[in-house]
Amino acid sequence: MPSWQSRAIAAAMTVARLRNRQFDPARFASPAAPDPAKYAPPSGVRRRVTVEESRFLNWPVYTVVPPRPVDGHILYLHGGAHAAEIQPAHWSFVATLAVQTGRTVTVPIYPLVPAATHRDVQPVLRSLYQTLADRTEAGAAGALAVMGDSAGAGLALTLVAQLPAGVARPRDLVLLSPYLDVTLSNPQIPAFAPRDPLLRADHLRELGRRYAGGDDPAQPAVSPINGPLDRLGTVTVFTGTRDLLHPDALRFRDLAAAAPGTTVLLHQAQDMVHDWMLLPIPEARQVVSRLAAVLTPPTTDQTLHSTGTLPS
C-alpha cells in the first residue's frame, strides 16, 4: 500500500487538477532566455555535493561530484515535457543519487520549446555523450550510465538508440516515468487519464508537436518507442500505475522483449503518480536504493576520467 505521504500528495494534486497549468502550452508560447536563477542547483544541493559549472557547445552543464566519488559516471537528463526547466526536486534527486551511488553526475541544461526542437537538442546530446564516453578507458562502457525522467527519459532512449556505429553504448540506461511517444496514441492511455492528477494528454501532445518542429511527431527521433530498440543493454524502467504514461512504459517493455542486445527490467509501483521518485516520500527513497544496487560501480580497471568540468 502507498505510504500516507504518497497518498496525501496525490490527493492534493487531485484537488488542484482542474486548475493544473504545469504543462499548459500557453505557458510556453514565447521563447524564454536561459536564466541561471531558474536552472542552477539550489544552495541546499551545493551543501551536500560539489557542483562544478562549465559550458558545452554553449549549453550550461553542471557536474555533481559526491563527497566520496567512486569510478563511474551518470549522464542525467531532466524532464519537463520538453518545455519546463529543471526543478529543485530534480536537483535534490540528483544529489541523493550521487551520494548514494558514489557516481559523478553530469546534468546538461538543454534548450526547450518553443526556442528549440529535436534537431537542436539531439546532436549536442550525442556530442556530450561522446565526450564522456571518450574519457572512459577502452572496454569500460559499463562505467557510464544514461538516465532521465519523463521527457528526459525519452531523450535518454533516443540518445542511446541512435548512437552511431563504433560509439560505445552505456551498460545501463535508466528510464523514470518515461515519456516515449509524444503522440500519446496508445489506446490504453484514456483509461489512465482520469486517475493522473498531474498530466494532461492534450498538453503533452501539443508540446510534443512543438518539439517535433514541423516533423512527424511519431518519428523515432521524437517518439523513440517507434524506433529500433536493439542493443540498448540493460534498461531499468520505473513506472507508476497512476501515471498517464504508464501504458507506454509497458508497451516499451513488450516491444523491447524481442530486441537483440536489450534487457528490460521494469519496476511497476502501484498507485504511484508521474515522477514519484522525485517526491519527498518513502517510495522515492526506495527507488534510489534500487538504483544504487543497479549502478554498482564497475571494477577498478574501468575508470571513467570525468570528475572535472567539461571543455567548451
Helices and strands as residue ranges (DSSP letters): H 4-15, G 17-19, G 25-28, H 36-39, H 43-46, E 50-56, E 59-65, E 73-77, H 88-101, E 104-108, H 118-134, G 141-143, E 144-149, H 151-161, E 172-176, H 189-192, G 193-195, H 201-212, G 224-226, E 233-240, H 246-256, E 262-269, G 276-278, H 282-294
